[in-house]
């Protein structure tokens, strides 16, 4: 059992060691470096940039190549195209290219002597700068330094790329000579600059003076405005003070005015309320009563008009009936008149004889209804018969006036001169009185 435990411990230790070895075998390349791993049989080295790789102990070996930028100073003496000796200084930023091809080229030449990269780059750039300076004049070198630097890079790029190096930037920091050419070259420009500086200074002074005058004028205007504003403020202050002094009486007057206005509003409101009450309690009921009376009057008028129309219709009908009856009666009378016109005297007497007994009957009928009659008179019973005879004569006279026929003459002529009323007189004379006359009339 002890042996098994020892074996298990041993296995655990071996596994732990293996894990530690494996973990330590992982290499991670930093952002500014590249790993070159060698040891594979029959193969080329592996290049790892910005990543990790497994480096097995006793089998692989890893090398680190810096990809950091290096500052390289360049100083050269060169002859320009116009024969002027110049001293030029520049600064370049150089590094190993970050791709696998450049890393392999740089590793082949500088892996074990990376400090030589600056010297190598300096020699390449110096030669390129010297070559380019010979193709340019001093004026071109002075005024076109950026073009000069780009030309140097273009010349040196092939030599540097063959070594896995690239130039990030190149700047020409200074250009000098020992013959005074550059100083004399700049004198016209210096004179022009001085002239322009003097003119600019004069303009600046003039502008400053003008600005100062404007500023002084502005100050004067501002002071004037300030004085005016102060006067206005004083005036406003005095006015406010006067207003404040009069504020008490004015406030009282305004308060009284407000009270009067309020009382007027109350009075107006009261009048409006009274008007509404009058309208509600008097006018509207009166209007309603008036409207009702008008409606009733209209209805009564319509009813009366209808009744009048009905009465008119009835009256028209009755009038037409009366007119018809009148026309019929007139026609009958006219017929009778025509017939009477054709009557001879005998016929007329016959009609009179037929009518007179009826008239006498009607005159005597009131007396015939008397059962017992007492006459108090000196004339006695003869007075009664005389009264009846007089009534008959008056009736005959009335008939003669109405008909235009002289009944007495007709009767007299028919009896050969006898009294027309002779036959009538005996009828009412004697002691029989009214009863006898009534019996004859019957």
FENRA-V48706 format. One record per helix or strand of 3 or more residues. SS is the DSSP state (H for helix, E for strand). FROM is the first residue (numbers start at 0). LEN is the number of residues. If there is no record, write none. Layout:
SS:FROM:LEN  SS:FROM:LEN
//
This chain:
H:1:24  E:25:3  E:32:6  E:45:4  E:51:3  E:60:6  E:69:10  E:84:12  H:99:11  H:113:20  H:137:6  H:144:17  E:164:12  H:180:65  H:246:96  H:344:24  H:381:22  H:406:8  H:421:7  H:432:9
//
